[in-house]
Amino acid sequence: MALWRFSTLTASLLGLLSFLFLRNSATAIRVSTVIHNPSPTNLLPSFREAPAFRNGDSCGSKEADQIHIAMTLDANYLRGTMAAVLSMLQHSTCPENLSFHFLCAHSDTELVSSIRSTFPYLNFTIYLFDSSRVRGKISKSIRQALDQPLNYARIYLADILPADVKRVIYLDSDLVVVDDIEKLWGVDMEDKVLAAPEYCHANFTYYFNEAFWSDSVLNKTFQGRNPCYFNTGVMVVDVEKWRNGGYTKKVEEWMAFQKQKRIYHLGSLPPFLLVLAGNIKAVNHRWNQHGLGGDNFEGKCRSLHPGPISLLHWSGKGKPWLRLDSRKPCVVDHLWAPYDLYRSSRHFLEE
């Protein structure tokens, strides 16, 4: 694992950031030589600088008061990441207590500079994820975006994050938070390794194919459990329990099995379900209004589910920034637009 630690002292240190804080641990992804390969400037979108968000008087300032949030960082989803980060800062009572952990597949100074220039006061760390760790374990899924190594980085959070991070919220980049993220952070895990909204009304058999359900051994996988679908794009993870319970290996074992006998079609989600479905802490559905990107094939428009909303999630093929730019947005995409910091955005409210 290679990482750069950032402070908020001055933006002039950008050229030296990759050398400021390099460390590894026995459980971390192996250290590799860091080669700086900036993305061509014209390929990365340009963003406006976000306002500075400050803590309220009731906020603590100790290490224990920090809220740890992990996300992947990828040029193709950078616009979504920026909107997600802004939404969390804007709705947080204690925005300076948010500590972001970005997982990146490549050493890219342009991505780093983009985050720093957009959020000069943001507390964040970037970790270089070794894609070779999963490349031989990934099976082709129904959508190419689901096959990217970085999509599997969430499996390795316990190996990547520092030992002093005991709990982390993992979030996808295609969402916005419209409530105080501290409410999700404070969920009572009840001794479970993972907390997320469960959807027990969903047809659970859909997530595995006939080869799985017709196998007399495999179909007993969920015996003694009441398995329900949960979306891995919004999870609270007890990092210590995950590490001590060997959950990374358990997920990898199902990925290896899938390479020998195809039992699912949906990327990194099914192995999570095989290991944890029916044994997680259920969180209120308001924390993942998912599926706003439509299905995995056409990405057709969908309406909001009834009930209160704390997080809007454009899981599925359709992404709000692409549909807005094409001038064929869905109604729900206009809920994402106010958080869009894209400098050339036509649909952002005029200043």
DRENDO-1510 file (C-alpha; in Angstrom, 1 decimal, always signed):
<recs>
REC; n; res; u; v; w
REC; 1; MET; +0.0; +0.0; +0.0 .
REC; 2; ALA; +1.3; +3.5; -0.8 .
REC; 3; LEU; -0.5; +6.5; +0.4 .
REC; 4; TRP; -0.1; +10.3; +0.6 .
REC; 5; ARG; -1.2; +12.2; +3.7 .
REC; 6; PHE; -2.5; +15.7; +3.2 .
REC; 7; SER; -2.7; +18.6; +5.5 .
REC; 8; THR; -4.5; +21.9; +5.0 .
REC; 9; LEU; -1.5; +24.0; +5.4 .
REC; 10; THR; -1.0; +25.3; +1.8 .
REC; 11; ALA; -1.8; +24.3; -1.7 .
REC; 12; SER; +1.8; +25.1; -2.8 .
REC; 13; LEU; +2.8; +21.7; -1.4 .
REC; 14; LEU; +1.0; +19.8; -4.1 .
REC; 15; GLY; +4.1; +18.9; -6.0 .
REC; 16; LEU; +5.5; +17.2; -2.9 .
REC; 17; LEU; +2.4; +15.5; -1.5 .
REC; 18; SER; +3.3; +12.1; -2.8 .
REC; 19; PHE; +6.4; +12.1; -0.7 .
REC; 20; LEU; +5.0; +13.4; +2.6 .
REC; 21; PHE; +3.6; +10.2; +4.1 .
REC; 22; LEU; +4.5; +6.8; +2.8 .
REC; 23; ARG; +4.0; +3.8; +5.0 .
REC; 24; ASN; +3.0; +0.2; +5.0 .
REC; 25; SER; +1.9; -2.4; +7.5 .
REC; 26; ALA; +1.8; -6.2; +7.8 .
REC; 27; THR; -1.8; -6.3; +6.7 .
REC; 28; ALA; -1.6; -3.6; +4.0 .
REC; 29; ILE; -1.5; -4.0; +0.3 .
REC; 30; ARG; +2.1; -4.3; -0.8 .
REC; 31; VAL; +4.2; -1.2; -1.3 .
REC; 32; SER; +5.0; -0.5; -5.0 .
REC; 33; THR; +7.0; +2.1; -6.7 .
REC; 34; VAL; +4.9; +5.2; -7.2 .
REC; 35; ILE; +5.2; +6.6; -10.7 .
REC; 36; HIS; +3.4; +9.8; -11.4 .
REC; 37; ASN; +1.3; +9.7; -14.6 .
REC; 38; PRO; -0.8; +12.8; -14.8 .
REC; 39; SER; -4.0; +12.5; -16.7 .
REC; 40; PRO; -4.0; +14.7; -19.8 .
REC; 41; THR; -5.5; +18.0; -18.6 .
REC; 42; ASN; -8.2; +18.0; -21.3 .
REC; 43; LEU; -9.6; +14.7; -20.0 .
REC; 44; LEU; -10.4; +15.8; -16.5 .
REC; 45; PRO; -13.3; +18.1; -15.9 .
REC; 46; SER; -12.7; +21.5; -14.3 .
REC; 47; PHE; -14.5; +22.3; -11.0 .
REC; 48; ARG; -15.4; +25.4; -9.1 .
REC; 49; GLU; -13.9; +25.8; -5.6 .
REC; 50; ALA; -16.4; +24.7; -2.9 .
REC; 51; PRO; -17.2; +27.0; +0.0 .
REC; 52; ALA; -15.4; +26.4; +3.3 .
REC; 53; PHE; -17.6; +24.6; +5.8 .
REC; 54; ARG; -16.9; +25.0; +9.5 .
REC; 55; ASN; -17.9; +23.0; +12.6 .
REC; 56; GLY; -20.7; +24.1; +14.8 .
REC; 57; ASP; -20.1; +25.1; +18.4 .
REC; 58; SER; -21.2; +21.6; +19.7 .
REC; 59; CYS; -18.6; +19.7; +17.6 .
REC; 60; GLY; -15.7; +18.0; +19.2 .
REC; 61; SER; -12.2; +18.2; +17.9 .
REC; 62; LYS; -10.6; +14.9; +19.1 .
REC; 63; GLU; -9.6; +11.9; +17.0 .
REC; 64; ALA; -12.7; +10.1; +18.5 .
REC; 65; ASP; -15.0; +12.7; +16.9 .
REC; 66; GLN; -13.8; +12.0; +13.4 .
REC; 67; ILE; -16.2; +10.3; +10.9 .
REC; 68; HIS; -14.3; +8.2; +8.4 .
REC; 69; ILE; -15.7; +7.9; +4.9 .
REC; 70; ALA; -14.2; +5.7; +2.1 .
REC; 71; MET; -14.8; +6.2; -1.6 .
REC; 72; THR; -13.0; +5.3; -4.8 .
REC; 73; LEU; -11.4; +7.9; -6.9 .
REC; 74; ASP; -11.6; +7.5; -10.7 .
REC; 75; ALA; -11.4; +10.0; -13.5 .
REC; 76; ASN; -14.6; +8.7; -15.1 .
REC; 77; TYR; -16.6; +9.2; -11.9 .
REC; 78; LEU; -14.8; +12.3; -10.6 .
REC; 79; ARG; -17.7; +14.6; -11.2 .
REC; 80; GLY; -19.9; +12.3; -9.1 .
REC; 81; THR; -17.3; +12.1; -6.3 .
REC; 82; MET; -17.1; +15.9; -6.1 .
REC; 83; ALA; -20.9; +16.2; -5.9 .
REC; 84; ALA; -21.0; +13.5; -3.2 .
REC; 85; VAL; -18.4; +15.2; -1.1 .
REC; 86; LEU; -20.0; +18.6; -1.4 .
REC; 87; SER; -23.4; +17.2; -0.3 .
REC; 88; MET; -21.9; +15.6; +2.8 .
REC; 89; LEU; -20.0; +18.8; +3.8 .
REC; 90; GLN; -23.1; +20.9; +3.2 .
REC; 91; HIS; -25.4; +18.9; +5.3 .
REC; 92; SER; -23.0; +18.0; +8.1 .
REC; 93; THR; -23.2; +19.7; +11.5 .
REC; 94; CYS; -19.5; +19.0; +12.0 .
REC; 95; PRO; -18.0; +19.1; +8.4 .
REC; 96; GLU; -14.5; +19.5; +9.7 .
REC; 97; ASN; -14.8; +16.1; +11.5 .
REC; 98; LEU; -15.3; +14.3; +8.2 .
REC; 99; SER; -12.2; +12.4; +7.2 .
REC; 100; PHE; -12.2; +11.0; +3.6 .
REC; 101; HIS; -10.2; +8.0; +2.5 .
REC; 102; PHE; -10.0; +7.9; -1.3 .
REC; 103; LEU; -8.9; +4.6; -3.0 .
REC; 104; CYS; -7.2; +5.2; -6.4 .
REC; 105; ALA; -6.0; +2.6; -8.9 .
REC; 106; HIS; -3.3; +4.8; -10.4 .
REC; 107; SER; -0.9; +7.4; -9.1 .
REC; 108; ASP; -2.4; +10.5; -10.7 .
REC; 109; THR; -1.3; +14.0; -9.7 .
REC; 110; GLU; -4.1; +15.6; -11.7 .
REC; 111; LEU; -6.8; +13.8; -9.7 .
REC; 112; VAL; -5.0; +14.8; -6.5 .
REC; 113; SER; -4.8; +18.4; -7.6 .
REC; 114; SER; -8.4; +18.4; -8.6 .
REC; 115; ILE; -9.6; +17.3; -5.2 .
REC; 116; ARG; -7.3; +19.8; -3.4 .
REC; 117; SER; -8.2; +22.8; -5.5 .
REC; 118; THR; -11.9; +22.1; -5.3 .
REC; 119; PHE; -11.9; +21.4; -1.5 .
REC; 120; PRO; -8.9; +23.3; -0.1 .
REC; 121; TYR; -9.9; +22.6; +3.5 .
REC; 122; LEU; -10.8; +18.9; +3.1 .
REC; 123; ASN; -9.3; +16.4; +5.4 .
REC; 124; PHE; -8.4; +13.4; +3.2 .
REC; 125; THR; -5.9; +10.7; +2.5 .
REC; 126; ILE; -5.3; +8.9; -0.9 .
REC; 127; TYR; -4.4; +5.2; -1.0 .
REC; 128; LEU; -3.0; +3.5; -4.0 .
REC; 129; PHE; -5.0; +0.3; -4.6 .
REC; 130; ASP; -3.0; -2.5; -6.1 .
REC; 131; SER; -5.3; -3.7; -8.9 .
REC; 132; SER; -3.3; -6.9; -9.5 .
REC; 133; ARG; -4.7; -8.2; -6.2 .
REC; 134; VAL; -8.1; -8.7; -7.9 .
REC; 135; ARG; -7.4; -8.8; -11.6 .
REC; 136; GLY; -7.2; -12.6; -11.8 .
REC; 137; LYS; -10.3; -13.0; -9.6 .
REC; 138; ILE; -12.8; -10.9; -11.5 .
REC; 139; SER; -15.4; -12.6; -13.6 .
REC; 140; LYS; -17.1; -10.9; -16.5 .
REC; 141; SER; -20.4; -9.4; -15.5 .
REC; 142; ILE; -23.4; -8.0; -17.3 .
REC; 143; ARG; -21.9; -4.4; -17.4 .
REC; 144; GLN; -18.3; -3.5; -18.1 .
REC; 145; ALA; -18.2; -0.8; -15.4 .
REC; 146; LEU; -18.8; -3.5; -12.8 .
REC; 147; ASP; -15.7; -5.4; -14.0 .
REC; 148; GLN; -13.2; -2.6; -13.1 .
REC; 149; PRO; -10.7; -3.6; -10.4 .
REC; 150; LEU; -11.4; -0.5; -8.4 .
REC; 151; ASN; -15.0; -1.7; -8.1 .
REC; 152; TYR; -13.7; -4.5; -5.9 .
REC; 153; ALA; -11.5; -2.3; -3.7 .
REC; 154; ARG; -14.2; -2.1; -1.0 .
REC; 155; ILE; -13.4; -5.8; -0.2 .
REC; 156; TYR; -10.0; -4.7; +1.0 .
REC; 157; LEU; -10.8; -1.8; +3.2 .
REC; 158; ALA; -9.6; -3.6; +6.3 .
REC; 159; ASP; -6.2; -4.1; +4.7 .
REC; 160; ILE; -5.9; -0.6; +3.3 .
REC; 161; LEU; -7.1; +1.7; +6.1 .
REC; 162; PRO; -4.8; +2.5; +9.0 .
REC; 163; ALA; -5.2; +0.4; +12.2 .
REC; 164; ASP; -6.6; +3.3; +14.1 .
REC; 165; VAL; -9.7; +3.5; +11.9 .
REC; 166; LYS; -12.1; +1.2; +13.6 .
REC; 167; ARG; -15.3; +2.0; +11.6 .
REC; 168; VAL; -15.8; +3.4; +8.1 .
REC; 169; ILE; -18.7; +4.4; +5.9 .
REC; 170; TYR; -18.2; +3.2; +2.4 .
REC; 171; LEU; -20.0; +5.2; -0.3 .
REC; 172; ASP; -20.2; +4.9; -4.1 .
REC; 173; SER; -19.5; +8.0; -6.2 .
REC; 174; ASP; -22.9; +8.2; -7.9 .
REC; 175; LEU; -24.9; +9.5; -4.9 .
REC; 176; VAL; -25.6; +12.6; -2.8 .
REC; 177; VAL; -26.3; +12.8; +0.9 .
REC; 178; VAL; -29.1; +15.2; +1.9 .
REC; 179; ASP; -28.9; +14.6; +5.7 .
REC; 180; ASP; -26.2; +14.7; +8.3 .
REC; 181; ILE; -23.9; +11.8; +7.6 .
REC; 182; GLU; -23.2; +11.6; +11.4 .
REC; 183; LYS; -26.7; +10.0; +11.8 .
REC; 184; LEU; -25.5; +7.0; +9.6 .
REC; 185; TRP; -22.1; +6.9; +11.3 .
REC; 186; GLY; -23.8; +6.6; +14.7 .
REC; 187; VAL; -25.9; +3.5; +13.9 .
REC; 188; ASP; -25.8; +0.7; +16.5 .
REC; 189; MET; -24.1; -2.2; +14.8 .
REC; 190; GLU; -25.3; -4.6; +17.4 .
REC; 191; ASP; -22.1; -6.7; +17.1 .
REC; 192; LYS; -22.5; -7.1; +13.3 .
REC; 193; VAL; -19.6; -6.5; +10.9 .
REC; 194; LEU; -21.7; -4.5; +8.4 .
REC; 195; ALA; -24.7; -2.3; +8.5 .
REC; 196; ALA; -26.8; -1.3; +5.4 .
REC; 197; PRO; -30.4; -0.9; +4.3 .
REC; 198; GLU; -31.9; -4.3; +3.6 .
REC; 199; TYR; -34.5; -4.9; +0.9 .
REC; 200; CYS; -36.3; -8.1; +1.9 .
REC; 201; HIS; -39.1; -7.5; -0.6 .
REC; 202; ALA; -36.7; -7.9; -3.5 .
REC; 203; ASN; -36.6; -11.3; -5.3 .
REC; 204; PHE; -33.3; -12.7; -3.8 .
REC; 205; THR; -33.2; -15.6; -6.3 .
REC; 206; TYR; -32.5; -13.0; -9.0 .
REC; 207; TYR; -28.9; -12.4; -7.8 .
REC; 208; PHE; -27.8; -16.0; -8.5 .
REC; 209; ASN; -28.3; -18.1; -11.6 .
REC; 210; GLU; -29.9; -21.5; -12.1 .
REC; 211; ALA; -26.6; -23.3; -11.7 .
REC; 212; PHE; -26.5; -22.0; -8.1 .
REC; 213; TRP; -30.0; -22.7; -7.1 .
REC; 214; SER; -30.2; -26.2; -8.7 .
REC; 215; ASP; -27.0; -27.4; -7.0 .
REC; 216; SER; -27.9; -29.4; -3.9 .
REC; 217; VAL; -24.9; -28.2; -2.0 .
REC; 218; LEU; -24.8; -24.5; -3.1 .
REC; 219; ASN; -28.5; -23.9; -2.4 .
REC; 220; LYS; -27.8; -24.6; +1.3 .
REC; 221; THR; -25.4; -21.7; +1.5 .
REC; 222; PHE; -28.1; -19.5; +3.2 .
REC; 223; GLN; -29.4; -22.2; +5.4 .
REC; 224; GLY; -30.2; -20.8; +8.9 .
REC; 225; ARG; -30.2; -17.3; +7.5 .
REC; 226; ASN; -33.0; -15.0; +6.2 .
REC; 227; PRO; -31.1; -13.5; +3.3 .
REC; 228; CYS; -32.1; -10.1; +1.9 .
REC; 229; TYR; -30.6; -8.0; -0.8 .
REC; 230; PHE; -28.5; -5.1; +0.3 .
REC; 231; ASN; -26.6; -2.6; -1.9 .
REC; 232; THR; -22.8; -2.5; -1.3 .
REC; 233; GLY; -22.7; +1.2; -2.4 .
REC; 234; VAL; -23.7; +2.4; +1.1 .
REC; 235; MET; -22.3; +0.4; +4.0 .
REC; 236; VAL; -21.1; +1.0; +7.5 .
REC; 237; VAL; -18.2; -1.4; +8.2 .
REC; 238; ASP; -16.7; -2.4; +11.5 .
REC; 239; VAL; -13.2; -2.6; +10.2 .
REC; 240; GLU; -11.8; -4.5; +13.2 .
REC; 241; LYS; -14.5; -7.2; +13.0 .
REC; 242; TRP; -14.0; -7.5; +9.3 .
REC; 243; ARG; -10.3; -8.0; +9.7 .
REC; 244; ASN; -10.5; -10.3; +12.7 .
REC; 245; GLY; -13.2; -12.4; +11.1 .
REC; 246; GLY; -11.2; -12.9; +7.8 .
REC; 247; TYR; -14.1; -11.5; +5.7 .
REC; 248; THR; -11.8; -10.5; +2.8 .
REC; 249; LYS; -10.7; -14.1; +2.4 .
REC; 250; LYS; -14.3; -15.3; +2.6 .
REC; 251; VAL; -15.4; -13.0; -0.2 .
REC; 252; GLU; -12.3; -13.9; -2.3 .
REC; 253; GLU; -13.2; -17.6; -1.9 .
REC; 254; TRP; -16.5; -17.1; -3.6 .
REC; 255; MET; -14.9; -15.0; -6.3 .
REC; 256; ALA; -12.5; -17.9; -6.9 .
REC; 257; PHE; -15.4; -20.4; -7.0 .
REC; 258; GLN; -17.2; -18.1; -9.6 .
REC; 259; LYS; -14.1; -18.5; -11.9 .
REC; 260; GLN; -14.6; -22.3; -11.8 .
REC; 261; LYS; -18.4; -22.4; -11.9 .
REC; 262; ARG; -20.4; -19.4; -13.0 .
REC; 263; ILE; -23.1; -18.8; -10.3 .
REC; 264; TYR; -23.9; -15.0; -10.7 .
REC; 265; HIS; -23.7; -12.1; -13.2 .
REC; 266; LEU; -23.5; -8.9; -11.1 .
REC; 267; GLY; -19.8; -8.1; -10.3 .
REC; 268; SER; -18.8; -7.5; -6.7 .
REC; 269; LEU; -22.3; -7.6; -5.2 .
REC; 270; PRO; -23.0; -11.4; -5.1 .
REC; 271; PRO; -20.0; -12.5; -3.1 .
REC; 272; PHE; -20.9; -10.0; -0.5 .
REC; 273; LEU; -24.4; -11.4; -0.4 .
REC; 274; LEU; -23.1; -15.0; -0.2 .
REC; 275; VAL; -21.0; -14.1; +2.9 .
REC; 276; LEU; -23.2; -11.6; +4.7 .
REC; 277; ALA; -26.8; -11.6; +3.5 .
REC; 278; GLY; -29.1; -12.3; +6.4 .
REC; 279; ASN; -26.4; -11.4; +8.9 .
REC; 280; ILE; -26.1; -7.6; +8.8 .
REC; 281; LYS; -27.5; -4.8; +10.8 .
REC; 282; ALA; -30.5; -3.4; +8.9 .
REC; 283; VAL; -30.5; +0.4; +8.5 .
REC; 284; ASN; -33.5; +2.6; +7.6 .
REC; 285; HIS; -34.2; +2.6; +3.9 .
REC; 286; ARG; -33.9; +6.4; +3.9 .
REC; 287; TRP; -30.1; +5.9; +3.8 .
REC; 288; ASN; -30.1; +4.4; +0.3 .
REC; 289; GLN; -32.8; +5.6; -2.2 .
REC; 290; HIS; -31.1; +3.4; -4.8 .
REC; 291; GLY; -31.7; +2.5; -8.4 .
REC; 292; LEU; -32.1; +6.0; -9.6 .
REC; 293; GLY; -29.8; +5.2; -12.5 .
REC; 294; GLY; -32.3; +2.7; -13.8 .
REC; 295; ASP; -31.4; -0.9; -14.7 .
REC; 296; ASN; -28.0; -2.2; -15.8 .
REC; 297; PHE; -28.9; -2.4; -19.4 .
REC; 298; GLU; -30.8; +0.7; -20.5 .
REC; 299; GLY; -30.7; +3.0; -17.5 .
REC; 300; LYS; -34.3; +4.2; -17.9 .
REC; 301; CYS; -35.7; +6.8; -15.6 .
REC; 302; ARG; -37.2; +5.7; -12.3 .
REC; 303; SER; -39.2; +7.6; -9.7 .
REC; 304; LEU; -38.4; +8.0; -6.1 .
REC; 305; HIS; -39.7; +5.4; -3.6 .
REC; 306; PRO; -42.2; +6.8; -1.1 .
REC; 307; GLY; -40.9; +7.8; +2.4 .
REC; 308; PRO; -38.2; +10.1; +3.9 .
REC; 309; ILE; -34.9; +10.4; +2.1 .
REC; 310; SER; -31.4; +10.9; +3.5 .
REC; 311; LEU; -29.3; +9.6; +0.6 .
REC; 312; LEU; -30.1; +9.5; -3.2 .
REC; 313; HIS; -28.2; +6.9; -5.1 .
REC; 314; TRP; -27.9; +6.6; -8.9 .
REC; 315; SER; -27.0; +2.9; -9.0 .
REC; 316; GLY; -27.7; +1.4; -12.4 .
REC; 317; LYS; -26.4; +2.4; -15.8 .
REC; 318; GLY; -27.7; +6.0; -16.0 .
REC; 319; LYS; -25.6; +8.6; -14.3 .
REC; 320; PRO; -27.1; +12.1; -13.6 .
REC; 321; TRP; -24.2; +14.1; -15.0 .
REC; 322; LEU; -24.3; +12.2; -18.3 .
REC; 323; ARG; -28.1; +12.5; -18.7 .
REC; 324; LEU; -28.0; +16.2; -17.8 .
REC; 325; ASP; -25.3; +16.9; -20.3 .
REC; 326; SER; -27.1; +15.1; -23.0 .
REC; 327; ARG; -30.2; +17.3; -22.2 .
REC; 328; LYS; -32.2; +14.2; -21.7 .
REC; 329; PRO; -32.4; +14.2; -17.9 .
REC; 330; CYS; -34.7; +12.2; -15.7 .
REC; 331; VAL; -36.8; +14.2; -13.2 .
REC; 332; VAL; -34.7; +12.8; -10.3 .
REC; 333; ASP; -31.4; +14.1; -11.9 .
REC; 334; HIS; -32.4; +17.6; -11.0 .
REC; 335; LEU; -32.0; +16.7; -7.4 .
REC; 336; TRP; -28.3; +15.9; -8.1 .
REC; 337; ALA; -27.7; +19.1; -10.1 .
REC; 338; PRO; -27.4; +21.6; -7.2 .
REC; 339; TYR; -24.3; +19.7; -5.9 .
REC; 340; ASP; -22.6; +19.7; -9.3 .
REC; 341; LEU; -19.3; +21.7; -9.1 .
REC; 342; TYR; -18.5; +21.2; -12.8 .
REC; 343; ARG; -17.2; +24.6; -14.0 .
REC; 344; SER; -18.9; +24.5; -17.4 .
REC; 345; SER; -22.2; +23.1; -16.0 .
REC; 346; ARG; -25.2; +24.7; -17.8 .
REC; 347; HIS; -27.7; +23.3; -15.4 .
REC; 348; PHE; -26.2; +24.6; -12.1 .
REC; 349; LEU; -28.1; +27.4; -10.5 .
REC; 350; GLU; -26.5; +30.7; -11.7 .
REC; 351; GLU; -24.5; +32.6; -9.1 .
</recs>
